[in-house]
């Protein structure tokens, strides 16, 4: 039978508060002497990183581990070696852990690397200032770091994505601080990092806006340690006084003289917090827990230790054991404290009596009936706080027993606790060695635990846990596929160019089958393909991308891989216009113009829509590209149309003429476009003729760009009748059109004598009615009358009327004996005087 939970308890504050020392693992002989190493511990039961401290001498005769100067060793809490790697990137200034269990190493030149537990890393820099001035110290927390440069300024990095560092307020230092610490942004009300610098006898607090001197006189300090919640500070003076104060320095919380500890030998190694209430002070072979009222508990070790502050306690790794020291949770106190009469203690005793078939069980349950639901909840919570499965089961059985007496009870918490404990017990095993407590697990979340397991390549366990907790397996499958790619190697079969990398086919099939089997529908194949490409497996990356359903994820990687045609085909198939444009512009920027056009042309019907989109873009944004594209694709007609379109926009005569000549050339190269060729030839001749006209007119009359009709009209208006005749002859302008144009031009000029002469120059091909109509329309009715007599007889009466000559119209009717037309004219006449005259004419008709 396992020891009773109270066996590990020790009392403080006269028995009102208990702390327990839970042995997590035995590590005898697994770890080197921690006193010879610089150590960094990862929270939430994470590993520790060790680097040889070369400032310390090693006594002769001691067994010296074979560790090279630039080596970093990583061990689990159980003392199992996880990773060993060499560092050759300059002097290490500081190393520490991120929240997601990655090791950050910063060198003196401001370059920092973030390593995962597979030795893969990302490298970033603190920038030029850090590189020039150097970095002399740093503090690393879960989600960032603060570096102290050689110029004694502070640089902050937020997050681990390689963002640009921010410079904090100038602390005004003349020399480096004796010791310093940071309070992370998530623990500050301002949500900004706060730096605490021990300078002479005081503390400076620095944030992004200001530096404040707290005006203390008790310094200098050898240790500055913020509490896990960021509300309190533990300060250790050179004289050995442990002073606990609020972070705003307004309240003194406790004081303790470490010099009174008789068993302590040598200097203090660490000052760490145990939760937010007690402080752990360590020496080479002694660990001292100091409570808020000066009470102490001592824990002896056979050599140097290293302590890691957790949110609900402190993990102490020594030469022999790894312990968790924490305040006994209230639910455990309530149930197991000797003499406890709480409802949960009575429920536990009632269940224990029931299992032993003792009659008092029923009486005990009756006595706590009103508080039974709360007692059940407390037993469930206490089960989560216990480390040993034996006591977890007993407490859950007690809760289950009490639940049977309740009419209404929501079993969700009970079921969730059972699931959680199965997960925690699994990862606490030696071969996994992640000693998470229930509080840490709930705070960090199950997905955080699963990501930690996957980072250690424990994919099967991570997958089983995610399945057990009904979580999506996507993250695990993604990591597993990436690891599978890195571990596998392509095996060439066949020979020469036709050799087939069957290893790529096998790995691709394995990954796809596994995703289908385990429901990794939301895993991005593009991300995995990217890892394959980074590992030099281009063919495997291409095969994996075939299974990516989202073209927007496929295409960028294909472009990066220089799979240009495939990228364009995928973008075209997606029907996403923006994506096609993205590919086209990327290719146009990267490839030579000839290669770019050949790529589009070689795609055939598959890339037809991409070709059309390129045309649309080029027509609006880059005409030169469109001209080159048509030329390379041998599209003569489209090249000609483009030249004409450009000619229509050009104002400069020479450029316009050049553009039309180019269109003529393109049309002439297509035997089916003889008509268009002839038209272009005529256009060139016309523009050339117009240039000459402008030259003759000393540039005073604009001709260039006008149509043949407009050119004729302009010539006539400007007295260039001979030029008009030549233009008519050269361009075979029909007589009818020419007469209309000249009629309009002479009317506009008001040259009625010339018009009369022109009308008699030869028989009019358009007749004389157009003369009458146009002159009347332009307000020249009197001049129009002269032409009526030359029109057809039946129409003269109406034409005279149109000219306003009603009497002549009446006489015309009389001569023709047309009484009906005369009657019609009488009805239309404008006044009675004309009507009487028309009546007189009518009376003479028989």
C-alpha positions in Angstrom: 0.0 0.0 0.0 1.3 3.5 -0.9 2.2 5.9 1.9 -0.6 8.1 3.2 -0.6 11.5 1.5 0.2 13.2 4.9 3.5 11.3 5.1 5.1 13.9 2.9 3.5 16.9 4.7 5.4 19.3 6.9 3.7 21.9 9.1 4.4 25.7 9.2 2.7 28.5 11.0 2.0 26.4 14.1 0.3 23.7 12.1 -2.0 26.0 10.2 -0.3 25.6 6.9 1.3 22.4 5.4 3.9 22.0 2.6 4.6 18.7 1.0 7.8 17.4 -0.7 6.7 15.0 -3.5 9.5 12.9 -4.9 9.0 12.9 -8.6 11.9 10.8 -9.9 15.2 9.2 -8.7 18.1 10.7 -10.7 21.1 9.2 -8.8 24.2 9.1 -11.1 22.3 10.5 -14.1 23.3 14.1 -13.8 26.7 15.8 -13.6 27.5 18.0 -10.6 25.2 20.9 -11.1 27.6 23.2 -9.1 30.0 23.1 -12.1 27.3 24.1 -14.6 25.2 27.1 -15.7 21.7 25.7 -15.7 18.4 26.9 -17.2 15.1 25.1 -16.3 11.9 25.0 -18.3 8.7 25.5 -16.5 5.7 23.1 -16.5 7.8 20.1 -15.8 10.1 20.8 -18.7 13.7 19.8 -19.2 16.9 21.5 -17.9 19.8 22.8 -20.1 23.3 22.6 -18.8 26.5 24.4 -20.0 29.9 24.0 -18.3 30.7 27.0 -16.1 34.4 27.7 -17.1 34.7 30.3 -14.4 34.8 27.5 -11.8 37.8 25.2 -11.1 37.4 21.5 -10.8 39.3 19.8 -8.0 41.8 17.2 -9.0 40.7 13.6 -8.7 37.0 14.4 -9.3 35.5 12.5 -12.2 35.2 15.1 -14.9 32.4 14.5 -17.5 33.6 14.5 -21.1 32.0 17.7 -22.2 33.5 20.0 -24.8 33.9 23.7 -24.2 30.9 24.7 -26.4 28.5 21.9 -25.6 25.0 22.2 -24.2 23.3 19.2 -22.6 19.6 18.9 -22.1 18.1 16.5 -19.6 14.6 15.6 -18.6 13.3 16.0 -15.0 14.0 12.3 -14.6 17.7 12.8 -15.5 17.4 11.2 -19.0 19.5 12.8 -21.7 17.3 14.4 -24.4 19.8 16.3 -26.5 23.5 17.2 -26.8 24.8 19.7 -29.3 27.8 21.9 -29.8 27.8 25.7 -30.1 30.3 27.5 -32.3 28.6 30.9 -32.8 30.6 33.0 -30.4 30.4 33.5 -26.6 27.1 32.5 -25.1 25.7 35.3 -22.9 22.5 33.7 -21.7 20.2 30.7 -22.5 16.7 30.0 -21.4 13.4 28.3 -22.3 10.3 29.5 -24.1 6.8 28.5 -23.0 6.6 25.9 -25.8 9.8 24.1 -24.6 12.3 25.5 -27.0 15.8 26.6 -25.9 16.9 30.2 -26.7 20.7 30.8 -26.9 22.0 34.4 -27.2 25.6 35.3 -28.0 27.5 38.5 -27.4 26.9 39.7 -30.9 23.2 39.9 -30.4 22.4 36.7 -32.5 20.0 34.3 -30.9 18.9 30.9 -31.9 15.7 29.0 -30.9 16.3 25.3 -30.8 13.6 22.6 -30.6 14.3 19.2 -29.1 15.2 17.8 -32.5 18.2 20.2 -32.8 16.4 22.2 -35.5 16.7 26.0 -35.0 15.6 29.4 -36.2 18.1 32.2 -36.1 17.4 35.9 -35.5 19.3 39.0 -34.5 18.9 41.9 -32.1 20.0 44.3 -34.8 22.9 46.7 -35.6 23.1 48.3 -32.2 23.5 45.0 -30.4 26.0 43.8 -33.0 28.1 47.0 -32.7 28.0 47.5 -28.9 27.8 43.9 -28.0 25.5 42.2 -25.5 26.7 41.8 -21.9 23.7 40.2 -20.3 20.1 39.2 -20.9 17.0 37.7 -19.2 14.8 35.2 -21.1 11.2 34.6 -20.2 8.4 32.5 -21.7 7.5 34.9 -24.5 10.5 37.1 -25.1 13.7 38.4 -23.8 15.4 41.6 -22.6 19.1 42.2 -23.5 21.5 44.6 -21.9 23.9 46.0 -24.5 27.5 47.3 -24.1 26.1 50.9 -24.1 24.0 49.9 -21.0 20.7 50.3 -22.9 17.9 47.7 -22.8 16.4 46.0 -25.8 13.2 44.0 -25.7 12.2 41.2 -28.0 8.5 40.4 -28.0 7.6 36.8 -29.1 9.9 34.4 -31.0 9.1 35.3 -34.6 12.3 37.4 -35.1 10.6 40.8 -34.7 12.5 44.0 -34.5 13.7 44.7 -30.9 12.3 47.7 -29.0 14.5 50.0 -27.0 13.2 50.5 -23.5 13.5 53.7 -21.5 17.1 54.8 -20.8 18.0 53.5 -17.4 20.9 56.0 -17.1 23.5 53.5 -15.9 27.2 54.2 -15.6 28.0 50.5 -15.0 26.2 47.2 -15.4 23.7 46.4 -12.6 24.8 44.0 -9.8 21.8 41.8 -10.5 18.6 42.2 -12.4 15.3 40.5 -13.3 12.3 41.1 -15.5 8.5 40.8 -14.9 7.0 39.5 -18.1 4.3 41.6 -19.9 1.5 39.1 -19.1 2.0 39.7 -15.3 1.9 43.5 -15.5 -1.3 45.6 -15.5 0.3 47.7 -18.3 0.9 44.6 -20.4 4.5 45.8 -20.9 7.7 44.2 -19.7 9.2 45.7 -16.5 12.9 45.4 -15.7 14.2 45.6 -12.2 17.9 46.7 -11.9 19.9 46.5 -8.7 22.1 49.7 -8.7 24.1 50.5 -5.6 21.7 50.5 -2.7 18.5 50.9 -4.7 16.4 49.4 -7.4 15.5 51.0 -10.8 12.3 49.9 -12.5 12.4 50.4 -16.2 9.6 49.9 -18.8 9.0 51.2 -22.3 8.2 54.7 -21.1 10.2 55.6 -18.0 12.9 54.7 -15.5 12.0 55.1 -11.8 14.4 55.1 -8.9 12.7 53.4 -6.0 15.0 55.2 -3.6 15.9 52.2 -1.4 18.7 52.1 1.0 19.0 48.4 1.8 21.0 47.3 -1.2 23.1 46.3 -2.9 21.3 43.0 -3.6 22.7 39.7 -4.7 19.3 38.2 -5.9 16.1 39.7 -7.3 13.3 37.3 -7.8 9.7 38.2 -8.9 6.8 35.9 -7.7 5.0 33.8 -10.3 2.0 36.2 -10.3 4.4 39.3 -10.6 3.0 40.9 -7.4 5.8 40.4 -5.0 9.6 40.5 -5.0 12.2 38.5 -3.1 15.4 40.5 -2.5 18.6 39.1 -0.9 21.1 41.7 0.4 24.8 41.2 0.7 24.5 40.8 4.4 22.1 37.8 3.9 18.8 39.5 4.7 15.9 38.1 2.6 13.4 40.9 2.1 10.0 40.3 0.6 8.2 43.4 -0.8 5.4 44.2 -3.2 6.5 45.0 -6.7 5.4 48.7 -6.2 7.7 48.8 -3.1 4.8 50.1 -1.0 4.4 47.2 1.4 6.9 45.2 3.3 5.7 41.6 3.3 8.4 39.6 5.2 12.0 39.6 6.3 14.3 36.7 7.2 18.0 36.5 8.1 19.6 33.7 6.1 22.8 34.1 8.2 21.0 32.5 11.1 20.7 29.2 9.2 23.4 27.1 10.9 23.5 24.3 8.3 24.1 26.6 5.4 27.5 26.6 3.9 28.9 28.9 1.2 27.0 31.6 -0.7 23.3 31.4 -1.6 22.9 29.7 -5.0 19.3 30.5 -5.8 16.3 32.5 -4.5 13.1 31.0 -6.0 9.4 31.2 -5.2 7.3 28.2 -4.1 3.9 29.3 -5.5 3.2 32.9 -4.5 3.4 32.4 -0.7 6.8 31.0 0.2 10.4 31.4 -0.9 13.0 28.8 -1.5 16.6 29.7 -0.7 19.3 27.2 -1.8 22.9 26.6 -0.8 25.2 23.8 -2.1 23.7 21.1 0.0 20.7 22.7 1.7 17.3 23.8 0.5 15.4 26.2 2.8 11.7 27.0 2.5 10.8 30.4 4.1 7.2 31.0 4.8 5.4 34.4 5.0 5.8 34.6 8.7 9.4 33.6 8.9 8.7 29.9 9.5 11.2 27.6 7.7 11.5 24.1 6.5 14.8 22.5 5.6 15.5 19.8 3.0 19.0 18.3 2.9 20.7 17.1 -0.4 24.0 15.4 -1.0 25.2 18.1 -3.4 24.3 21.2 -5.4 20.7 21.5 -6.6 18.8 23.5 -9.1 15.3 24.9 -8.5 12.6 25.8 -11.1 9.7 28.0 -10.0 6.3 26.7 -11.0 3.0 28.5 -10.7 1.9 26.1 -7.9 5.2 25.2 -6.3 8.9 24.7 -7.0 10.7 21.8 -8.7 14.1 21.0 -7.1 16.6 18.8 -9.0 19.4 17.5 -6.9 22.1 14.8 -7.2 19.7 12.0 -6.1 16.1 13.0 -6.6 13.8 15.4 -8.4 11.2 16.8 -6.0 8.2 19.0 -6.2 7.7 21.2 -3.1 4.4 22.9 -2.8 1.8 24.1 -0.4 -0.7 21.4 0.3 -3.9 22.2 -1.7 -6.9 23.2 0.3 -9.0 20.2 -0.9 -6.3 17.7 0.2 -6.0 19.6 3.5 -9.7 19.4 4.0 -9.9 15.7 3.5 -6.6 14.4 4.9 -5.7 16.8 7.7 -5.7 14.8 11.0 -8.9 15.5 12.9 -10.6 17.2 10.0 -14.4 17.3 10.3 -15.1 18.9 6.9 -17.9 17.3 4.7 -15.3 16.0 2.2 -13.4 14.3 5.0 -16.6 12.7 6.4 -17.5 11.6 2.9 -14.1 10.0 2.4 -14.4 8.2 5.8 -17.9 7.1 4.9 -16.7 5.6 1.7 -13.8 3.9 3.5 -16.3 2.5 6.1 -18.6 1.3 3.3 -15.7 -0.6 1.6 -15.0 -2.3 5.0 -18.7 -3.0 5.4 -19.0 -0.9 8.5 -22.5 0.4 9.5 -21.5 4.0 10.3 -21.2 4.8 6.5 -24.9 5.5 6.2 -25.0 7.7 9.3 -22.0 9.7 8.1 -23.6 10.4 4.8 -26.8 11.5 6.5 -24.9 14.0 8.6 -23.5 15.9 5.6 -26.5 15.5 3.3 -26.9 19.3 2.8 -23.2 19.7 1.9 -22.8 16.4 0.0 -22.5 18.0 -3.5 -19.7 20.3 -2.3 -18.0 17.3 -0.6 -18.2 15.3 -3.9 -16.6 18.2 -5.8 -13.8 18.5 -3.2 -13.0 14.8 -3.4 -12.8 15.2 -7.2 -10.5 18.2 -6.9 -8.3 16.4 -4.3 -7.9 13.4 -6.7 -6.4 15.8 -9.2 -3.9 17.1 -6.6 -2.5 13.7 -5.7 0.5 12.2 -7.5 0.0 8.5 -6.7 -2.7 6.7 -8.8 -3.7 4.6 -5.7 -4.9 7.8 -3.9 -6.4 9.2 -7.0 -8.6 6.2 -7.4 -9.6 6.2 -3.7 -10.7 9.8 -3.9 -12.6 9.4 -7.1 -14.3 6.3 -5.7 -15.3 8.4 -2.6 -16.7 11.0 -5.0 -18.6 8.4 -7.0 -19.9 6.9 -3.7 -21.2 10.3 -2.6 -22.7 11.0 -6.0 -25.0 8.0 -5.6 -26.8 9.8 -2.8 -27.6 12.9 -4.8 -30.8 13.2 -6.9 -29.2 15.8 -9.3 -25.5 15.9 -10.0 -23.7 17.0 -13.1 -21.0 14.4 -13.7 -18.9 16.4 -16.2 -16.2 17.4 -13.7 -15.9 13.9 -12.4 -15.5 12.5 -16.0 -13.1 15.2 -17.0 -11.0 14.6 -13.9 -10.8 10.8 -14.7 -9.6 11.6 -18.2 -7.2 14.2 -17.1 -5.6 11.9 -14.5 -5.1 9.2 -17.1 -3.2 11.7 -19.3 -1.2 13.1 -16.4 -0.2 9.6 -15.2 0.9 8.7 -18.7 3.2 11.7 -19.2 4.7 11.4 -15.7 6.2 8.0 -16.5 10.0 7.8 -16.4 10.3 7.3 -20.2 8.2 10.5 -20.8 9.2 12.4 -17.7 6.9 15.5 -18.0 5.9 15.9 -14.3 2.9 18.1 -14.8 0.6 18.9 -11.9 -3.1 19.2 -12.4 -3.0 23.0 -12.0 -0.1 23.3 -14.5 -1.9 21.1 -17.0 -5.1 23.1 -16.8 -3.3 26.4 -17.0 -1.1 25.5 -20.0 -3.9 23.5 -21.8 -4.0 20.0 -23.2 -3.0 21.2 -26.7 0.2 22.7 -25.1 1.0 19.2 -23.7 0.4 17.6 -27.1 2.7 20.0 -28.9 5.4 19.2 -26.3 5.0 15.5 -27.0 5.2 16.0 -30.7 8.3 18.2 -30.4 9.9 15.1 -28.7 8.8 12.9 -31.6 6.4 11.0 -29.3 3.7 11.1 -32.0 1.9 7.8 -31.0 1.4 8.9 -27.4 0.3 12.4 -28.6 -2.1 10.9 -31.0 -3.6 8.6 -28.4 -4.0 11.4 -26.0 -5.6 13.7 -28.6 -8.0 10.9 -29.6 -8.8 10.2 -25.9 -9.6 13.9 -25.3 -11.5 14.2 -28.7 -9.0 16.8 -30.0 -8.1 17.2 -33.7 -5.0 15.3 -34.6 -3.9 17.9 -37.2 -0.9 19.3 -35.4 0.5 15.9 -34.5 0.1 14.6 -38.1 1.8 17.7 -39.5 4.8 17.2 -37.2 4.9 13.4 -37.8 4.9 14.0 -41.6 7.7 16.5 -41.3 9.7 14.2 -39.1 9.1 11.3 -41.5 10.3 13.3 -44.4 13.5 14.3 -42.6 14.3 10.8 -41.5 13.5 9.1 -44.8 15.9 9.1 -47.8 14.9 8.9 -51.5 16.0 5.5 -53.0 16.8 5.7 -56.7 15.7 2.8 -58.9 16.5 2.6 -62.6 19.4 4.5 -64.1 20.1 7.7 -65.9 17.4 10.3 -66.5 14.7 7.7 -66.3 15.6 6.7 -62.7 12.5 6.8 -60.5 12.8 8.0 -56.9 10.5 5.3 -55.4 11.3 6.5 -51.9 9.4 9.7 -52.6 6.4 7.7 -53.8 6.4 5.5 -50.7 6.7 8.5 -48.2 4.0 10.4 -50.0 1.6 7.4 -50.0 2.4 6.8 -46.4 1.6 10.4 -45.4 -1.6 10.6 -47.5 -2.9 7.2 -46.2 -2.2 8.2 -42.6 -4.0 11.5 -43.0 -7.0 9.8 -44.5 -7.0 7.1 -41.9 -6.8 9.5 -38.9 -8.9 12.3 -40.3 -6.3 14.9 -40.9 -8.6 16.8 -43.3 -7.5 20.2 -42.1 -3.7 19.5 -42.3 -2.1 21.7 -45.0 -0.2 19.5 -47.4 1.5 22.7 -48.6 3.2 23.2 -45.2 4.5 19.6 -45.3 5.6 20.0 -48.9 7.5 23.1 -47.8 9.4 21.0 -45.3 10.2 18.4 -48.0 11.5 21.1 -50.3 13.6 22.6 -47.5 15.1 19.2 -47.0 16.0 19.0 -50.7 13.2 16.6 -51.7 11.7 18.7 -54.5 10.0 15.7 -56.2 8.4 14.7 -52.9 7.2 18.2 -52.3 5.6 18.4 -55.7 3.8 15.1 -55.2 2.5 16.2 -51.8 1.3 19.4 -53.3 -1.0 17.5 -55.6 -3.0 16.5 -52.6 -3.4 20.1 -51.4 -7.0 21.2 -52.0 -6.4 25.0 -51.6 -4.6 26.4 -54.6 -3.7 29.5 -52.6 -1.5 27.3 -50.5 -0.1 25.3 -53.4 0.9 28.1 -55.7 3.3 30.2 -53.5 5.4 27.1 -52.7 5.5 26.0 -56.4 6.8 29.4 -57.3 9.5 29.1 -54.6 10.4 25.7 -55.9 10.7 27.2 -59.5 7.9 24.9 -60.7 6.6 27.8 -62.7 4.4 26.1 -65.3 2.8 23.9 -62.7 2.2 26.9 -60.4 0.5 28.7 -63.3 -1.6 25.7 -64.2 -2.8 25.3 -60.6 -3.6 29.0 -60.3 -5.6 28.8 -63.6 -7.5 25.7 -62.5 -8.5 27.4 -59.3 -10.4 30.1 -61.1 -9.0 32.7 -58.7 -8.1 35.7 -60.9 -6.0 37.4 -58.2 -4.0 34.2 -57.8 -3.4 34.0 -61.5 -2.2 37.6 -61.6 0.0 36.9 -58.6 1.8 34.1 -60.5 2.0 36.1 -63.8 3.5 39.1 -62.1 6.0 37.0 -60.1 7.1 35.2 -63.3 7.3 38.4 -65.3 9.6 39.9 -62.6 11.8 36.8 -62.3 12.0 35.4 -65.9 13.4 36.9 -69.1 10.7 38.2 -71.4 11.3 35.4 -73.9 11.1 32.6 -71.2 8.0 34.2 -69.7 6.1 34.2 -73.0 7.3 30.7 -74.0 6.0 29.4 -70.7 2.6 30.8 -71.4 2.5 29.7 -75.0 3.7 26.2 -74.2 0.8 25.6 -71.8 -1.7 25.4 -74.7 -5.4 25.3 -73.9 -4.6 24.7 -70.2 -3.2 28.2 -69.9 -5.6 29.9 -72.3 -7.4 31.8 -69.5 -4.0 32.9 -68.0 -3.1 34.2 -71.5 -6.3 36.2 -71.7 -5.8 37.7 -68.2 -2.3 38.7 -69.2 -3.7 40.5 -72.2 -6.2 42.3 -70.0 -3.5 43.3 -67.5 -1.0 44.4 -70.1 -3.6 46.4 -72.1 -4.3 48.5 -69.0 -0.9 48.6 -67.3 1.9 47.6 -69.7 1.3 48.1 -73.4 4.9 47.3 -74.2 4.5 43.9 -72.7 1.4 43.3 -74.6 3.1 44.3 -77.9 6.0 41.9 -77.1 3.5 39.1 -76.2 1.6 39.4 -79.4 4.8 39.5 -81.4 6.2 36.4 -79.7 3.0 34.5 -80.1 2.8 35.5 -83.8 -0.5 37.2 -83.4 -0.2 39.5 -86.4 -3.8 40.8 -86.5 -3.9 41.5 -82.8 -0.5 43.3 -83.1 -2.0 45.4 -85.9 -5.1 46.2 -83.9 -3.0 47.2 -80.9 -0.9 49.5 -83.1 -4.1 51.1 -84.4 -5.4 51.5 -80.9 -2.2 53.2 -79.9 -2.3 55.4 -83.0 -5.7 56.6 -82.0 -4.3 57.9 -78.7 -1.1 59.4 -80.1 -1.0 63.2 -80.8 2.5 63.5 -82.3 2.2 63.2 -86.1 5.4 61.2 -86.7 4.6 58.7 -83.9 1.0 58.3 -85.2 2.3 57.7 -88.7 4.8 55.1 -87.4 2.1 53.3 -85.5 -0.2 53.1 -88.6 2.8 51.9 -90.7 3.4 49.2 -88.1 -0.3 48.1 -88.4 0.1 48.1 -92.2 3.2 45.8 -91.8 1.4 43.4 -89.5 -1.7 43.1 -91.7 0.4 42.6 -94.8 2.0 39.6 -93.2 -1.4 37.8 -93.1 -2.6 36.8 -96.5 -6.2 36.7 -95.3 -6.1 40.4 -94.4 -5.7 42.0 -97.9 -8.6 44.5 -97.3 -7.1 45.7 -94.0 -3.7 46.0 -95.6 -5.2 48.2 -98.4 -7.0 50.3 -95.8 -3.7 50.8 -93.8 -2.0 51.8 -97.1 -4.6 54.4 -97.7 -4.3 55.6 -94.2 -0.6 56.1 -94.5 -1.1 58.0 -97.8 -3.8 60.1 -96.3 -1.6 61.0 -93.2 1.3 61.8 -95.5 -0.9 64.0 -97.7 -2.2 65.8 -94.6 1.3 66.4 -93.3 2.0 68.1 -96.7 -1.2 70.2 -96.4 -0.2 71.4 -93.0 3.2 72.3 -94.3 1.7 74.2 -97.2 -0.5 76.1 -94.8 2.5 76.9 -92.6 0.9 74.9 -89.8 -2.0 77.4 -89.4 -4.6 74.9 -90.5 -4.8 71.5 -88.7 -5.3 68.6 -91.1 -3.5 65.7 -89.5 -5.6 62.8 -88.3 -8.8 64.0 -90.1 -10.9 61.6 -92.2 -10.9 62.0 -96.1 -14.3 63.8 -95.9 -13.1 66.2 -93.2 -9.9 66.8 -95.1 -11.8 67.7 -98.2 -14.1 70.0 -96.3 -11.1 71.7 -94.6 -9.4 72.2 -97.9 -12.5 73.8 -99.4 -13.1 76.0 -96.4 -9.5 77.3 -96.7 -9.5 77.9 -100.4 -7.5 74.9 -101.3 -9.8 73.7 -104.0 -7.0 72.3 -106.2 -5.8 70.2 -103.3 -9.3 69.1 -102.7 -9.6 68.0 -106.3 -6.3 66.1 -106.1 -7.5 64.4 -102.8 -10.7 63.5 -104.5 -8.8 62.0 -107.4 -6.2 60.2 -105.4 -8.6 58.6 -103.0 -11.4 58.0 -105.6 -14.0 59.9 -103.7 -17.4 59.4 -105.4 -18.9 62.4 -107.2 -22.0 62.3 -105.1 -20.0 62.5 -101.8 -17.8 65.2 -103.2 -20.7 67.4 -104.3 -22.4 67.1 -100.9 -19.1 68.0 -99.1 -18.5 71.0 -101.5 -22.2 72.2 -101.2 -21.9 72.2 -97.3 -18.4 73.9 -97.4 -19.5 76.7 -99.8 -22.7 77.3 -97.8 -20.6 77.6 -94.6 -18.4 80.1 -96.3 -21.5 82.0 -97.7 -19.9 82.1 -101.1 -23.1 81.8 -103.1 -21.5 82.9 -106.4 -19.0 80.1 -106.2 -21.9 77.8 -105.3 -23.8 78.9 -108.4 -20.8 78.4 -110.6 -20.2 75.0 -109.1 -23.8 74.0 -109.7 -23.5 74.9 -113.4 -20.0 73.3 -113.8 -21.6 70.1 -114.9 -24.8 68.2 -114.4 -25.2 67.7 -110.6 -24.9 63.9 -109.7 -27.0 64.6 -106.6 -29.6 66.7 -108.3 -30.6 70.1 -107.0 -33.0 69.3 -104.3 -30.1 68.8 -101.8 -29.1 72.4 -102.7 -32.6 73.7 -101.8 -32.9 71.7 -98.6 -29.4 72.5 -97.3 -29.7 76.3 -98.1 -33.1 76.5 -96.4 -31.8 74.5 -93.4 -28.9 77.0 -93.0 -31.3 80.0 -93.3 -30.6 80.9 -96.9 -34.1 80.5 -98.3 -33.8 83.4 -100.8 -30.6 81.9 -102.4 -32.3 78.5 -102.5 -35.1 79.8 -104.7 -32.8 79.9 -107.7 -32.3 76.2 -107.6 -36.0 75.2 -107.4 -36.6 75.7 -111.1 -33.9 73.1 -111.8 -35.6 70.4 -109.7 -38.2 67.9 -110.9 -41.5 69.6 -111.9 -43.8 67.7 -109.4 -41.7 68.8 -106.5 -41.2 72.4 -107.3 -44.4 73.6 -105.6 -43.4 72.1 -102.2 -39.8 73.4 -102.6 -41.0 76.9 -103.4 -43.2 76.7 -100.3 -40.3 75.5 -98.2 -38.3 78.6 -99.4 -41.3 80.8 -98.3 -42.2 81.7 -101.9 -46.0 80.8 -101.7 -47.0 82.8 -104.8 -44.4 81.1 -106.9 -45.6 77.8 -105.5 -49.2 78.8 -106.5 -48.1 79.8 -110.0 -46.3 76.4 -110.4 -49.6 74.6 -109.5 -51.5 76.8 -112.0 -49.0 76.0 -114.8 -49.4 72.3 -114.1 -53.1 72.6 -113.5 -52.8 70.9 -110.2 -55.8 72.1 -108.2 -55.3 69.5 -105.5 -51.8 70.6 -104.6 -53.0 74.2 -104.7 -55.7 73.4 -102.2 -53.1 71.7 -100.0 -50.9 74.7 -100.1 -53.8 77.0 -99.1 -54.4 75.0 -96.0 -50.7 75.2 -95.1 -50.1 78.8 -95.9 -49.0 81.1 -93.0 -51.5 84.0 -93.3 -54.8 85.1 -94.9 -53.2 87.5 -97.4 -51.4 84.6 -99.1 -54.5 82.5 -98.8 -56.5 85.1 -100.8 -53.8 85.2 -103.5 -53.9 81.4 -103.7 -57.7 81.6 -103.9 -57.4 84.0 -106.9 -55.1 81.6 -108.6 -57.4 78.7 -107.9 -60.4 80.7 -109.4 -58.6 81.0 -112.7 -58.3 77.2 -112.9 -61.2 75.4 -114.6 
